[in-house]
């Protein structure tokens, strides 16, 4: 079941058409990847979903509702949260303060549950309890952040800052987590760690849309992937299928390692 649908999406930057009528589906509980070389339109696409980039025409539907060109803070409040390219760590704040900034849009939540006799009742989760629960979840994925929670975030290494950026996005309790180039500028060993954790986040119930240049590592964890070239989808398929297509990897995605 697609929680996020993109239909006939067109995005212009001035006179340049950056995205040329693409269609994509992101199924709930999956990792979907958008891959391609620099300038393919990957980041433009993901930023249009989070509301940062304006859409010329076409539709972006989330849970059946059109969200294209809505304000970014409204899209975040609906449950689409982006960990931005370049990490955007807030200098002057500690690691934990950076994480708590990610929880700014959370409110008390209500859901209907049935007790053991089958009687329906409303269960309220207080915001404070939800924040603590999410903090523990993030520290579970990234134990180094718990160790450094009182440290100035700007003093973390590049890999730790990327973990912090993903953790901060998770603090928004996303229904869909958007990751924009999470491996950028990181050493190969750190990249593998980050991708292992992204897979774990998915396995524990979250939906992830990831934009990446590191095709090989991404396809190893992606359920489905779209390959973009110059604003158009040139091919799509399961991560496994695309990973085994040597010709495609060499032609569009660089070497397979």
C-alpha atoms as a printed R data frame, in Angstrom:
    type eleno elety resid chain resno       x      y       z
1   ATOM     1    CA   UNK     A     1   0.000  0.000   0.000
2   ATOM     2    CA   UNK     A     2   1.524  3.321  -1.117
3   ATOM     3    CA   UNK     A     3   1.668  5.881   1.680
4   ATOM     4    CA   UNK     A     4   3.340  8.382  -0.677
5   ATOM     5    CA   UNK     A     5   2.481  8.793  -4.372
6   ATOM     6    CA   UNK     A     6   4.079 11.089  -6.946
7   ATOM     7    CA   UNK     A     7   2.187 11.646 -10.172
8   ATOM     8    CA   UNK     A     8   3.386 13.538 -13.289
9   ATOM     9    CA   UNK     A     9   5.719 15.692 -11.195
10  ATOM    10    CA   UNK     A    10   7.272 18.658 -13.009
11  ATOM    11    CA   UNK     A    11   9.689 21.067 -11.301
12  ATOM    12    CA   UNK     A    12  11.367 24.051 -12.954
13  ATOM    13    CA   UNK     A    13  14.345 26.085 -11.786
14  ATOM    14    CA   UNK     A    14  13.846 29.259 -13.812
15  ATOM    15    CA   UNK     A    15  14.086 28.184 -17.468
16  ATOM    16    CA   UNK     A    16  15.564 24.783 -16.579
17  ATOM    17    CA   UNK     A    17  13.185 21.843 -16.218
18  ATOM    18    CA   UNK     A    18  14.828 19.848 -13.412
19  ATOM    19    CA   UNK     A    19  12.157 17.133 -13.050
20  ATOM    20    CA   UNK     A    20  10.209 16.061 -16.126
21  ATOM    21    CA   UNK     A    21   6.938 14.346 -15.284
22  ATOM    22    CA   UNK     A    22   7.997 11.497 -13.015
23  ATOM    23    CA   UNK     A    23   5.799  8.933 -11.216
24  ATOM    24    CA   UNK     A    24   6.804  7.121  -8.015
25  ATOM    25    CA   UNK     A    25   5.201  5.110  -5.204
26  ATOM    26    CA   UNK     A    26   6.551  4.601  -1.702
27  ATOM    27    CA   UNK     A    27   4.927  1.660   0.054
28  ATOM    28    CA   UNK     A    28   4.420  1.778   3.793
29  ATOM    29    CA   UNK     A    29   7.165 -0.013   5.743
30  ATOM    30    CA   UNK     A    30   9.639 -0.047   2.840
31  ATOM    31    CA   UNK     A    31  12.912  1.605   1.827
32  ATOM    32    CA   UNK     A    32  12.601  3.288  -1.570
33  ATOM    33    CA   UNK     A    33  15.688  4.779  -3.200
34  ATOM    34    CA   UNK     A    34  16.112  7.533  -5.784
35  ATOM    35    CA   UNK     A    35  19.477  7.074  -7.492
36  ATOM    36    CA   UNK     A    36  21.417  8.791 -10.231
37  ATOM    37    CA   UNK     A    37  24.368 11.015 -11.005
38  ATOM    38    CA   UNK     A    38  24.758 14.648  -9.948
39  ATOM    39    CA   UNK     A    39  22.151 16.838 -11.620
40  ATOM    40    CA   UNK     A    40  19.707 13.963 -12.204
41  ATOM    41    CA   UNK     A    41  16.962 15.663 -10.156
42  ATOM    42    CA   UNK     A    42  17.164 13.411  -7.078
43  ATOM    43    CA   UNK     A    43  17.484 16.045  -4.358
44  ATOM    44    CA   UNK     A    44  15.021 18.334  -6.155
45  ATOM    45    CA   UNK     A    45  12.436 15.540  -6.012
46  ATOM    46    CA   UNK     A    46  12.905 14.809  -2.315
47  ATOM    47    CA   UNK     A    47  12.894 18.520  -1.430
48  ATOM    48    CA   UNK     A    48   9.606 18.977  -3.252
49  ATOM    49    CA   UNK     A    49   8.097 16.281  -1.005
50  ATOM    50    CA   UNK     A    50   9.236 18.132   2.145
51  ATOM    51    CA   UNK     A    51   7.913 21.424   0.730
52  ATOM    52    CA   UNK     A    52  11.268 23.166   0.320
53  ATOM    53    CA   UNK     A    53  11.076 23.199  -3.505
54  ATOM    54    CA   UNK     A    54   7.946 24.381  -5.348
55  ATOM    55    CA   UNK     A    55   6.199 22.119  -7.833
56  ATOM    56    CA   UNK     A    56   5.251 23.441 -11.299
57  ATOM    57    CA   UNK     A    57   2.623 20.741 -11.921
58  ATOM    58    CA   UNK     A    58   1.662 17.225 -10.931
59  ATOM    59    CA   UNK     A    59   0.717 15.810  -7.547
60  ATOM    60    CA   UNK     A    60   2.401 14.549  -4.369
61  ATOM    61    CA   UNK     A    61  -0.083 12.565  -2.276
62  ATOM    62    CA   UNK     A    62   0.545 11.510   1.295
63  ATOM    63    CA   UNK     A    63  -2.033  9.232   2.930
64  ATOM    64    CA   UNK     A    64  -4.343 10.131   0.038
65  ATOM    65    CA   UNK     A    65  -4.042 13.910   0.537
66  ATOM    66    CA   UNK     A    66  -2.373 16.252  -1.961
67  ATOM    67    CA   UNK     A    67   0.538 18.006  -0.224
68  ATOM    68    CA   UNK     A    68   2.438 19.620  -3.106
69  ATOM    69    CA   UNK     A    69   3.436 23.247  -2.407
70  ATOM    70    CA   UNK     A    70   2.279 23.160   1.215
71  ATOM    71    CA   UNK     A    71   4.471 24.919   3.798
72  ATOM    72    CA   UNK     A    72   7.348 22.714   5.028
73  ATOM    73    CA   UNK     A    73   6.237 22.977   8.682
74  ATOM    74    CA   UNK     A    74   2.753 21.701   7.742
75  ATOM    75    CA   UNK     A    75   4.245 18.749   5.870
76  ATOM    76    CA   UNK     A    76   6.472 17.943   8.869
77  ATOM    77    CA   UNK     A    77   3.442 18.075  11.181
78  ATOM    78    CA   UNK     A    78   1.690 15.515   8.943
79  ATOM    79    CA   UNK     A    79   4.576 13.082   9.458
80  ATOM    80    CA   UNK     A    80   7.074 13.592   6.607
81  ATOM    81    CA   UNK     A    81  10.435 14.525   8.124
82  ATOM    82    CA   UNK     A    82  13.682 15.146   6.237
83  ATOM    83    CA   UNK     A    83  17.272 14.708   7.394
84  ATOM    84    CA   UNK     A    84  18.810 17.309   5.076
85  ATOM    85    CA   UNK     A    85  21.865 16.978   2.858
86  ATOM    86    CA   UNK     A    86  24.843 18.572   4.613
87  ATOM    87    CA   UNK     A    87  23.454 17.586   8.048
88  ATOM    88    CA   UNK     A    88  22.657 21.187   9.180
89  ATOM    89    CA   UNK     A    89  23.784 20.639  12.772
90  ATOM    90    CA   UNK     A    90  22.822 23.537  15.054
91  ATOM    91    CA   UNK     A    91  26.033 25.051  16.404
92  ATOM    92    CA   UNK     A    92  25.969 26.259  19.991
93  ATOM    93    CA   UNK     A    93  23.635 23.441  21.060
94  ATOM    94    CA   UNK     A    94  24.565 20.133  22.649
95  ATOM    95    CA   UNK     A    95  23.862 16.782  20.989
96  ATOM    96    CA   UNK     A    96  20.698 16.246  23.042
97  ATOM    97    CA   UNK     A    97  19.492 19.810  22.479
98  ATOM    98    CA   UNK     A    98  19.860 19.224  18.721
99  ATOM    99    CA   UNK     A    99  17.778 16.061  19.053
100 ATOM   100    CA   UNK     A   100  15.069 17.836  21.052
101 ATOM   101    CA   UNK     A   101  14.758 20.498  18.328
102 ATOM   102    CA   UNK     A   102  13.578 17.662  16.077
103 ATOM   103    CA   UNK     A   103  10.625 17.038  18.414
104 ATOM   104    CA   UNK     A   104   9.276 20.613  18.234
105 ATOM   105    CA   UNK     A   105   6.148 19.672  16.239
106 ATOM   106    CA   UNK     A   106   5.067 16.788  18.498
107 ATOM   107    CA   UNK     A   107   1.812 17.061  20.445
108 ATOM   108    CA   UNK     A   108  -0.147 14.803  22.775
109 ATOM   109    CA   UNK     A   109  -1.473 11.923  20.654
110 ATOM   110    CA   UNK     A   110  -4.737 10.006  20.914
111 ATOM   111    CA   UNK     A   111  -5.588  6.614  19.509
112 ATOM   112    CA   UNK     A   112  -8.495  4.224  19.922
113 ATOM   113    CA   UNK     A   113  -7.573  0.868  21.460
114 ATOM   114    CA   UNK     A   114  -9.583 -2.135  22.640
115 ATOM   115    CA   UNK     A   115  -9.168 -3.555  26.131
116 ATOM   116    CA   UNK     A   116  -9.215 -7.308  26.807
117 ATOM   117    CA   UNK     A   117 -13.026 -7.314  26.863
118 ATOM   118    CA   UNK     A   118 -13.153 -5.721  23.411
119 ATOM   119    CA   UNK     A   119 -14.353 -2.367  24.730
120 ATOM   120    CA   UNK     A   120 -12.959  0.610  22.817
121 ATOM   121    CA   UNK     A   121 -11.272  3.403  24.722
122 ATOM   122    CA   UNK     A   122  -9.163  6.429  23.920
123 ATOM   123    CA   UNK     A   123  -5.493  6.117  24.836
124 ATOM   124    CA   UNK     A   124  -3.576  9.395  25.221
125 ATOM   125    CA   UNK     A   125   0.197  9.550  24.942
126 ATOM   126    CA   UNK     A   126   1.529 12.697  26.575
127 ATOM   127    CA   UNK     A   127   4.037 14.663  24.490
128 ATOM   128    CA   UNK     A   128   6.680 14.385  27.226
129 ATOM   129    CA   UNK     A   129   6.370 10.584  27.287
130 ATOM   130    CA   UNK     A   130   6.541 10.416  23.490
131 ATOM   131    CA   UNK     A   131   9.694 12.585  23.448
132 ATOM   132    CA   UNK     A   132  11.365 10.332  26.048
133 ATOM   133    CA   UNK     A   133  10.341  7.230  24.118
134 ATOM   134    CA   UNK     A   134  11.787  8.665  20.871
135 ATOM   135    CA   UNK     A   135  14.998  9.760  22.623
136 ATOM   136    CA   UNK     A   136  15.493  6.206  23.869
137 ATOM   137    CA   UNK     A   137  14.794  4.880  20.364
138 ATOM   138    CA   UNK     A   138  17.415  7.228  18.841
139 ATOM   139    CA   UNK     A   139  19.984  6.376  21.522
140 ATOM   140    CA   UNK     A   140  19.285  2.703  20.824
141 ATOM   141    CA   UNK     A   141  20.223  3.182  17.158
142 ATOM   142    CA   UNK     A   142  23.136  5.507  17.920
143 ATOM   143    CA   UNK     A   143  24.686  4.699  21.339
144 ATOM   144    CA   UNK     A   144  27.533  7.165  20.644
145 ATOM   145    CA   UNK     A   145  24.992 10.017  20.772
146 ATOM   146    CA   UNK     A   146  23.919  8.977  24.274
147 ATOM   147    CA   UNK     A   147  27.588  9.010  25.340
148 ATOM   148    CA   UNK     A   148  28.012 12.492  23.868
149 ATOM   149    CA   UNK     A   149  24.610 13.979  24.672
150 ATOM   150    CA   UNK     A   150  26.091 16.874  26.700
151 ATOM   151    CA   UNK     A   151  28.848 17.568  24.162
152 ATOM   152    CA   UNK     A   152  28.679 20.502  21.735
153 ATOM   153    CA   UNK     A   153  27.216 19.022  18.532
154 ATOM   154    CA   UNK     A   154  29.676 20.966  16.360
155 ATOM   155    CA   UNK     A   155  32.581 18.982  17.870
156 ATOM   156    CA   UNK     A   156  31.289 15.612  16.577
157 ATOM   157    CA   UNK     A   157  33.000 13.839  13.682
158 ATOM   158    CA   UNK     A   158  31.320 13.835  10.248
159 ATOM   159    CA   UNK     A   159  29.872 10.358  10.767
160 ATOM   160    CA   UNK     A   160  28.550 11.254  14.220
161 ATOM   161    CA   UNK     A   161  26.981 14.429  12.828
162 ATOM   162    CA   UNK     A   162  25.216 12.330  10.176
163 ATOM   163    CA   UNK     A   163  23.909 10.038  12.919
164 ATOM   164    CA   UNK     A   164  22.714 13.139  14.777
165 ATOM   165    CA   UNK     A   165  20.933 14.455  11.658
166 ATOM   166    CA   UNK     A   166  19.092 11.135  11.205
167 ATOM   167    CA   UNK     A   167  18.352 10.966  14.949
168 ATOM   168    CA   UNK     A   168  16.964 14.516  14.943
169 ATOM   169    CA   UNK     A   169  14.623 13.602  12.055
170 ATOM   170    CA   UNK     A   170  13.470 10.493  13.953
171 ATOM   171    CA   UNK     A   171  12.596 12.731  16.916
172 ATOM   172    CA   UNK     A   172   9.759 14.094  14.758
173 ATOM   173    CA   UNK     A   173   8.206 10.577  14.882
174 ATOM   174    CA   UNK     A   174   7.979 10.403  11.073
175 ATOM   175    CA   UNK     A   175   5.552  8.279   9.094
176 ATOM   176    CA   UNK     A   176   7.979  8.798   6.204
177 ATOM   177    CA   UNK     A   177  11.660  9.563   6.841
178 ATOM   178    CA   UNK     A   178  13.409 11.411   3.993
179 ATOM   179    CA   UNK     A   179  17.188 10.961   3.777
180 ATOM   180    CA   UNK     A   180  19.117 13.213   1.390
181 ATOM   181    CA   UNK     A   181  22.633 11.896   0.601
182 ATOM   182    CA   UNK     A   182  23.359 10.413   4.072
183 ATOM   183    CA   UNK     A   183  26.689  8.921   2.914
184 ATOM   184    CA   UNK     A   184  28.080 12.193   1.512
185 ATOM   185    CA   UNK     A   185  31.686 12.819   2.556
186 ATOM   186    CA   UNK     A   186  31.894  9.815   4.899
187 ATOM   187    CA   UNK     A   187  34.531  7.074   5.064
188 ATOM   188    CA   UNK     A   188  33.424  3.683   3.634
189 ATOM   189    CA   UNK     A   189  33.311  1.947   7.048
190 ATOM   190    CA   UNK     A   190  31.094  4.695   8.481
191 ATOM   191    CA   UNK     A   191  28.884  4.528   5.381
192 ATOM   192    CA   UNK     A   192  28.302  0.810   5.969
193 ATOM   193    CA   UNK     A   193  27.344  1.507   9.600
194 ATOM   194    CA   UNK     A   194  24.893  4.234   8.561
195 ATOM   195    CA   UNK     A   195  23.232  1.962   5.974
196 ATOM   196    CA   UNK     A   196  22.974 -0.903   8.476
197 ATOM   197    CA   UNK     A   197  21.170  1.425  10.876
198 ATOM   198    CA   UNK     A   198  18.861  2.754   8.124
199 ATOM   199    CA   UNK     A   199  17.879 -0.865   7.361
200 ATOM   200    CA   UNK     A   200  17.234 -1.467  11.077
201 ATOM   201    CA   UNK     A   201  15.041  1.634  11.302
202 ATOM   202    CA   UNK     A   202  12.960  0.228   8.422
203 ATOM   203    CA   UNK     A   203  12.822 -3.249   9.979
204 ATOM   204    CA   UNK     A   204  11.397 -1.678  13.137
205 ATOM   205    CA   UNK     A   205   8.460 -0.237  11.224
206 ATOM   206    CA   UNK     A   206   9.355  3.079   9.582
207 ATOM   207    CA   UNK     A   207   9.022  4.038   5.919
208 ATOM   208    CA   UNK     A   208  12.128  5.556   4.309
209 ATOM   209    CA   UNK     A   209  12.744  7.422   1.047
210 ATOM   210    CA   UNK     A   210  16.467  7.826   0.416
211 ATOM   211    CA   UNK     A   211  18.311  9.889  -2.200
212 ATOM   212    CA   UNK     A   212  21.866  8.693  -2.786
213 ATOM   213    CA   UNK     A   213  24.837  8.649  -5.131
214 ATOM   214    CA   UNK     A   214  26.234  5.528  -3.430
215 ATOM   215    CA   UNK     A   215  24.141  3.149  -5.527
216 ATOM   216    CA   UNK     A   216  25.770 -0.097  -4.466
217 ATOM   217    CA   UNK     A   217  25.255  0.302  -0.695
218 ATOM   218    CA   UNK     A   218  21.760  1.741  -1.215
219 ATOM   219    CA   UNK     A   219  20.509 -1.050  -3.474
220 ATOM   220    CA   UNK     A   220  21.652 -3.615  -0.891
221 ATOM   221    CA   UNK     A   221  19.059 -2.249   1.579
222 ATOM   222    CA   UNK     A   222  16.373 -0.821  -0.769
223 ATOM   223    CA   UNK     A   223  13.118 -2.681  -1.380
224 ATOM   224    CA   UNK     A   224  12.570 -0.658  -4.547
225 ATOM   225    CA   UNK     A   225  14.549  1.955  -6.479
226 ATOM   226    CA   UNK     A   226  14.105  4.534  -9.210
227 ATOM   227    CA   UNK     A   227  17.054  5.588 -11.389
228 ATOM   228    CA   UNK     A   228  16.909  9.197 -12.583
229 ATOM   229    CA   UNK     A   229  18.805 10.759 -15.448
230 ATOM   230    CA   UNK     A   230  18.306 14.437 -16.360
231 ATOM   231    CA   UNK     A   231  14.969 14.638 -14.559
232 ATOM   232    CA   UNK     A   232  13.437 11.448 -15.990
233 ATOM   233    CA   UNK     A   233  13.096  7.923 -14.615
234 ATOM   234    CA   UNK     A   234  15.133  5.718 -16.929
235 ATOM   235    CA   UNK     A   235  14.498  2.475 -15.066
236 ATOM   236    CA   UNK     A   236  13.005  1.152 -11.836
237 ATOM   237    CA   UNK     A   237  12.751 -2.148  -9.997
238 ATOM   238    CA   UNK     A   238  13.510 -3.998  -6.791
239 ATOM   239    CA   UNK     A   239  16.851 -3.280  -5.152
240 ATOM   240    CA   UNK     A   240  17.912 -6.876  -5.769
241 ATOM   241    CA   UNK     A   241  17.048 -6.772  -9.489
242 ATOM   242    CA   UNK     A   242  18.887 -3.501 -10.107
243 ATOM   243    CA   UNK     A   243  21.882 -4.582  -8.013
244 ATOM   244    CA   UNK     A   244  22.354 -7.577 -10.309
245 ATOM   245    CA   UNK     A   245  22.171 -5.493 -13.490
246 ATOM   246    CA   UNK     A   246  25.883 -4.881 -14.105
247 ATOM   247    CA   UNK     A   247  25.249 -2.987 -17.335
248 ATOM   248    CA   UNK     A   248  22.923 -0.556 -15.597
249 ATOM   249    CA   UNK     A   249  25.299 -0.072 -12.659
250 ATOM   250    CA   UNK     A   250  28.231  0.690 -14.947
251 ATOM   251    CA   UNK     A   251  26.252  2.908 -17.333
252 ATOM   252    CA   UNK     A   252  24.404  5.098 -14.842
253 ATOM   253    CA   UNK     A   253  25.630  4.524 -11.328
254 ATOM   254    CA   UNK     A   254  29.389  4.176 -11.536
255 ATOM   255    CA   UNK     A   255  31.257  1.124 -10.371
256 ATOM   256    CA   UNK     A   256  29.480 -1.477  -8.279
257 ATOM   257    CA   UNK     A   257  31.741 -1.060  -5.235
